[in-house]
């Protein structure tokens, strides 16, 4: 009888631990080494996608999500972007293949992951608009740390976008358009439980994130020189649910609701990454990295004329070295590196990843 009771107790404890709520900390968020593939379900089957209710010990089944569009998500050191001087407090940036020419700047700290703004490459908004840094003030909170059930935050941010947009309207000659972008947002960790995506099952926290935006548009007249308020004011709002899990670096699933906030409209899910969800590396035979393990020196043989930079990171994602690839062979002095595992990324002239991998230091 005692053995049976013991087995029941062990089984019950296992059930409790497997469904216990988790805490999301800075270590669970992306670093400069994070690289992932995201899948977009643009035709959400609302008959099978159930957001559920707020609460504890919930179960969310998103394993039937589709992959209608694949996107890449790449974090990097800000030195690999043209906007490092514009976002001095950022400690990393990221870009997505679906938004070419756009860099998003982030400050990750033990207290929060903050969005600082965007860098927009020339021609990104209009063909004649030059490179433009668009900071948001104050920075916009993406996630607070530590986050657990019922954690909440809110805020308001503002950014200004300038467009080179020459045109004539009535007796005005317009040479510039200015968009004043105002954002108000709230976040609530309204549930915890277990979430299943096509990539696996994870203990998770659910974030309910609401956002209200107001865009006011001004145009600049050439002569006389003055700004004129346009009658165009665009209001919008959105509701997103995000599921965060430990050690995954980015939301496992994000569902955007429709304009009524009652029906799922689109979903994005983490298909693969270099942090444990179907481990992701980029192989490229145009490069050779040796020796591995290394001691005092690492050699890079480069046969790709588009290669530009190699960056090296320690196991915590901190930038250790950045060197330009100026010829067939580049050497990195690793004599000051401690024993351990390191990651590297080779970037092309357009900052895309050409090769990623790991090497060890053994002395």
C-alpha positions as CSV (number, residue, x, y, z in Angstrom):
1,X,0.0,0.0,0.0
2,X,2.8,2.4,0.9
3,X,4.5,1.8,-2.5
4,X,1.2,2.6,-4.3
5,X,0.8,5.8,-2.4
6,X,4.4,6.8,-3.1
7,X,3.9,6.2,-6.8
8,X,0.7,8.2,-6.8
9,X,2.5,11.0,-5.0
10,X,5.4,11.0,-7.5
11,X,3.0,11.0,-10.4
12,X,1.0,13.9,-8.9
13,X,4.2,15.9,-8.3
14,X,5.3,15.3,-11.9
15,X,1.9,16.6,-13.2
16,X,2.2,19.7,-11.0
17,X,5.8,20.4,-12.1
18,X,5.2,19.9,-15.8
19,X,2.3,22.4,-15.7
20,X,3.7,24.9,-13.2
21,X,3.9,28.4,-14.3
22,X,7.3,29.8,-15.5
23,X,9.2,33.0,-15.2
24,X,10.6,34.8,-18.3
25,X,13.9,36.6,-17.7
26,X,16.4,38.4,-19.8
27,X,18.2,35.1,-20.5
28,X,15.1,33.9,-22.2
29,X,15.2,36.8,-24.7
30,X,17.3,37.1,-27.9
31,X,20.9,38.2,-28.0
32,X,23.1,39.3,-30.9
33,X,23.7,35.7,-31.9
34,X,20.0,34.8,-32.3
35,X,18.8,33.8,-35.7
36,X,15.5,32.1,-36.5
37,X,13.1,31.1,-39.2
38,X,9.5,32.2,-38.6
39,X,6.5,30.7,-40.3
40,X,3.4,32.8,-41.1
41,X,-0.1,31.4,-41.2
42,X,-2.0,34.0,-43.2
43,X,-5.1,31.9,-43.6
44,X,-5.8,31.0,-39.9
45,X,-8.4,28.3,-39.6
46,X,-10.5,29.8,-36.8
47,X,-12.4,26.5,-36.3
48,X,-9.1,24.9,-35.0
49,X,-7.3,28.0,-33.5
50,X,-8.6,28.7,-30.0
51,X,-7.1,31.6,-28.0
52,X,-8.8,30.4,-24.8
53,X,-9.5,32.4,-21.7
54,X,-7.2,34.1,-19.2
55,X,-6.2,31.9,-16.3
56,X,-3.9,29.2,-15.0
57,X,-2.8,25.8,-16.2
58,X,-4.2,26.5,-19.6
59,X,-3.6,24.3,-22.7
60,X,-3.2,25.9,-26.2
61,X,-3.0,23.6,-29.2
62,X,-1.5,25.4,-32.3
63,X,0.0,22.3,-33.9
64,X,-2.3,22.7,-36.9
65,X,-0.9,26.1,-37.9
66,X,0.2,26.4,-41.5
67,X,3.3,27.8,-43.2
68,X,2.0,30.1,-45.9
69,X,5.0,32.4,-45.8
70,X,8.5,31.9,-44.4
71,X,10.5,34.8,-42.9
72,X,13.9,35.0,-41.3
73,X,14.7,36.9,-38.1
74,X,18.3,37.9,-37.6
75,X,19.7,39.7,-34.5
76,X,23.1,41.3,-34.7
77,X,25.5,43.8,-33.1
78,X,24.6,47.4,-33.9
79,X,28.1,47.9,-35.5
80,X,26.9,45.7,-38.3
81,X,24.3,48.3,-39.3
82,X,24.6,51.9,-40.7
83,X,22.9,53.4,-37.7
84,X,25.1,52.6,-34.7
85,X,25.7,56.3,-33.9
86,X,21.9,57.0,-33.9
87,X,21.1,54.4,-31.3
88,X,23.9,54.7,-28.8
89,X,21.9,53.0,-26.0
90,X,21.0,49.9,-28.2
91,X,22.9,46.7,-27.5
92,X,21.6,44.9,-30.5
93,X,19.6,45.2,-33.7
94,X,17.5,42.8,-35.8
95,X,16.0,42.6,-39.2
96,X,13.6,40.5,-41.1
97,X,13.7,39.2,-44.7
98,X,10.1,40.5,-45.1
99,X,11.2,44.1,-44.4
100,X,14.4,44.5,-46.4
101,X,16.4,47.7,-45.6
102,X,14.8,48.0,-42.1
103,X,16.8,47.6,-38.9
104,X,15.1,47.5,-35.5
105,X,17.1,48.6,-32.5
106,X,16.7,47.0,-29.0
107,X,18.1,47.5,-25.6
108,X,17.9,44.3,-23.5
109,X,18.6,44.5,-19.8
110,X,17.7,42.5,-16.7
111,X,14.6,44.7,-16.3
112,X,13.2,44.8,-19.8
113,X,13.5,44.4,-23.6
114,X,13.0,47.9,-25.1
115,X,12.4,48.9,-28.7
116,X,14.4,52.0,-29.4
117,X,13.3,52.7,-33.0
118,X,14.2,51.8,-36.6
119,X,16.8,52.5,-39.2
120,X,15.3,52.9,-42.7
121,X,17.7,52.5,-45.6
122,X,17.6,54.8,-48.6
123,X,14.5,54.2,-50.8
124,X,12.8,52.2,-48.1
125,X,9.8,54.6,-47.8
126,X,10.1,56.5,-51.1
127,X,12.6,56.2,-53.9
128,X,14.2,59.6,-53.1
129,X,14.2,59.4,-49.3
130,X,17.8,59.0,-47.9
131,X,18.8,56.8,-45.0
132,X,16.8,57.7,-42.0
133,X,17.0,56.9,-38.2
134,X,13.6,56.9,-36.6
135,X,14.0,56.7,-32.8
136,X,10.9,56.4,-30.5
137,X,10.8,58.5,-27.4
138,X,10.6,57.2,-24.8
139,X,11.6,53.6,-25.8
140,X,8.8,51.2,-26.2
141,X,8.7,48.2,-23.8
142,X,8.4,44.8,-25.6
143,X,8.6,42.7,-22.4
144,X,9.4,43.3,-18.8
145,X,11.8,41.1,-16.8
146,X,11.2,39.1,-14.7
147,X,7.7,38.4,-16.1
148,X,5.3,35.9,-14.5
149,X,1.5,35.5,-14.2
150,X,-0.4,38.8,-13.8
151,X,2.7,41.0,-14.6
152,X,1.7,44.1,-16.4
153,X,3.1,47.3,-17.9
154,X,2.0,50.2,-20.1
155,X,3.4,53.2,-21.9
156,X,3.3,55.7,-24.7
157,X,5.9,56.5,-27.3
158,X,6.4,58.9,-30.2
159,X,8.4,58.8,-33.4
160,X,8.8,61.1,-36.4
161,X,9.3,59.9,-40.0
162,X,10.4,62.3,-42.7
163,X,9.7,61.6,-46.4
164,X,11.2,63.3,-49.4
165,X,8.0,63.7,-51.4
166,X,8.0,66.6,-53.9
167,X,4.7,67.4,-55.4
168,X,2.4,70.4,-56.1
169,X,-1.1,70.7,-54.6
170,X,-3.3,73.7,-55.4
171,X,-0.9,76.7,-55.0
172,X,1.5,74.9,-52.7
173,X,4.8,73.4,-53.7
174,X,5.5,70.5,-51.2
175,X,9.0,69.1,-50.8
176,X,8.7,67.1,-47.6
177,X,6.1,65.1,-45.7
178,X,6.4,64.5,-41.9
179,X,4.5,61.8,-40.1
180,X,4.1,62.1,-36.4
181,X,3.6,58.5,-35.1
182,X,2.1,58.2,-31.6
183,X,1.8,54.8,-29.8
184,X,0.0,53.9,-26.6
185,X,0.3,50.3,-25.4
186,X,-0.5,47.9,-22.6
187,X,0.7,44.4,-21.7
188,X,-0.7,41.8,-19.3
189,X,0.6,38.3,-18.7
190,X,-3.0,37.0,-18.4
191,X,-2.4,33.2,-18.5
192,X,0.1,30.4,-18.1
193,X,0.1,26.8,-19.2
194,X,1.3,24.6,-22.0
195,X,1.5,25.7,-25.7
196,X,1.9,23.4,-28.6
197,X,3.1,24.7,-32.0
198,X,4.2,22.6,-35.1
199,X,7.7,22.8,-33.6
200,X,6.9,21.3,-30.1
201,X,5.3,21.7,-26.8
202,X,6.5,24.2,-24.1
203,X,5.5,25.5,-20.7
204,X,4.6,29.1,-21.5
205,X,3.3,32.5,-20.4
206,X,0.7,34.3,-22.5
207,X,1.1,38.0,-23.1
208,X,-1.9,40.1,-24.1
209,X,-0.5,43.1,-25.9
210,X,-2.8,46.0,-27.0
211,X,-1.6,48.9,-29.1
212,X,-3.2,52.1,-30.2
213,X,-1.6,54.3,-32.9
214,X,-2.3,57.8,-34.2
215,X,-0.5,59.2,-37.2
216,X,-0.7,62.9,-37.9
217,X,0.6,64.1,-41.3
218,X,2.2,67.4,-42.0
219,X,3.6,68.7,-45.3
220,X,6.3,71.4,-45.9
221,X,5.7,74.2,-48.4
222,X,8.7,75.6,-50.2
223,X,7.8,79.3,-50.5
224,X,7.0,80.6,-48.1
225,X,8.8,78.0,-45.9
226,X,6.2,76.6,-43.5
227,X,4.7,73.3,-42.2
228,X,1.1,72.7,-43.0
229,X,-1.1,70.3,-41.0
230,X,-2.7,67.8,-43.4
231,X,-6.3,66.8,-42.7
232,X,-5.2,63.2,-42.8
233,X,-5.1,61.6,-39.4
234,X,-4.9,57.8,-39.2
235,X,-6.1,55.9,-36.2
236,X,-5.5,52.2,-35.6
237,X,-5.5,49.6,-32.9
238,X,-4.4,46.0,-32.6
239,X,-4.5,43.1,-30.1
240,X,-1.8,40.4,-30.1
241,X,-1.3,37.4,-28.0
242,X,2.3,36.1,-27.6
243,X,3.4,32.9,-26.0
244,X,6.9,33.0,-24.3
245,X,8.8,30.0,-23.2
246,X,12.1,29.6,-21.4
247,X,15.4,29.5,-23.4
248,X,13.6,30.1,-26.8
249,X,14.7,33.8,-27.2
250,X,11.5,34.9,-29.0
251,X,7.7,34.2,-28.8
252,X,6.9,30.6,-29.7
253,X,3.6,31.8,-31.2
254,X,2.1,35.2,-31.9
255,X,-1.6,35.6,-32.9
256,X,-3.0,38.9,-34.2
257,X,-6.7,39.3,-33.8
258,X,-9.0,40.9,-36.3
259,X,-10.3,44.4,-36.1
260,X,-13.1,43.3,-33.7
261,X,-10.4,41.8,-31.4
262,X,-12.5,38.6,-31.2
263,X,-11.3,36.4,-34.1
264,X,-7.8,35.2,-34.8
265,X,-6.6,36.9,-38.1
266,X,-3.0,35.8,-38.6
267,X,-0.4,33.8,-36.7
268,X,3.4,33.7,-36.7
269,X,5.2,30.7,-35.1
270,X,8.9,30.0,-34.4
271,X,9.8,27.2,-36.9
272,X,13.5,26.9,-36.1
273,X,16.3,28.8,-34.4
274,X,19.8,28.5,-33.1
275,X,18.7,28.3,-29.5
276,X,17.0,24.9,-29.4
277,X,13.9,24.9,-31.7
278,X,15.2,22.6,-34.5
279,X,18.8,23.9,-34.1
280,X,19.7,26.2,-37.0
281,X,23.1,26.8,-38.6
282,X,24.1,28.2,-41.9
283,X,26.6,26.1,-43.8
284,X,28.7,27.5,-46.6
285,X,31.6,25.6,-48.2
286,X,33.1,28.9,-49.4
287,X,34.6,29.4,-45.9
288,X,36.9,27.3,-43.7
289,X,37.4,28.0,-40.0
290,X,40.3,26.3,-38.3
291,X,41.8,25.0,-36.1
292,X,38.8,23.8,-34.0
293,X,39.4,23.6,-31.1
294,X,41.7,26.7,-31.2
295,X,44.2,28.0,-28.8
296,X,45.8,31.4,-29.6
297,X,44.7,31.9,-33.2
298,X,41.7,31.2,-35.4
299,X,42.0,31.2,-39.2
300,X,39.3,32.1,-41.7
301,X,39.7,31.0,-45.4
302,X,37.3,33.1,-47.5
303,X,36.4,32.2,-51.1
304,X,33.3,34.4,-51.2
305,X,33.9,37.8,-52.7
306,X,30.7,39.1,-51.0
307,X,31.9,38.4,-47.5
308,X,32.5,41.5,-45.5
309,X,32.7,40.9,-41.7
310,X,33.2,38.1,-39.2
311,X,31.8,38.6,-35.7
312,X,32.6,36.4,-32.7
313,X,30.4,36.0,-29.6
314,X,30.8,34.2,-26.3
315,X,28.3,31.7,-24.8
316,X,26.3,34.5,-23.3
317,X,26.0,36.3,-26.7
318,X,28.4,39.1,-25.9
319,X,30.4,40.4,-28.8
320,X,34.1,39.4,-28.5
321,X,35.5,40.5,-31.8
322,X,34.7,42.0,-35.2
323,X,37.0,41.9,-38.1
324,X,36.8,42.7,-41.8
325,X,37.5,40.0,-44.3
326,X,40.0,41.8,-46.5
327,X,41.5,38.8,-48.4
328,X,41.6,35.1,-48.8
329,X,42.9,34.6,-45.2
330,X,41.9,36.4,-42.0
331,X,43.4,35.7,-38.6
332,X,41.8,36.3,-35.2
333,X,43.9,36.5,-32.1
334,X,42.2,34.3,-29.5
335,X,45.0,34.3,-26.9
336,X,42.9,36.4,-24.5
337,X,39.8,34.2,-24.9
338,X,38.9,31.9,-21.9
339,X,38.4,28.2,-22.4
340,X,34.8,27.6,-23.7
341,X,32.5,27.5,-26.6
342,X,32.1,30.5,-29.0
343,X,29.9,31.4,-31.9
344,X,30.7,33.2,-35.1
345,X,28.8,34.8,-37.9
346,X,30.1,35.8,-41.3
347,X,28.2,38.7,-42.9
348,X,28.0,39.8,-46.5
349,X,28.2,43.3,-47.9
350,X,24.4,43.7,-47.4
351,X,24.7,42.4,-43.8
352,X,23.0,39.0,-44.6
353,X,24.4,36.0,-42.8
354,X,26.6,33.9,-45.1
355,X,27.8,31.3,-42.6
356,X,27.3,30.7,-38.9
357,X,28.9,28.1,-36.6
358,X,30.7,27.4,-33.4
359,X,34.3,26.8,-32.2
360,X,35.9,25.9,-29.0
361,X,38.9,27.4,-27.2
362,X,41.0,24.8,-25.3
363,X,44.4,25.8,-23.7
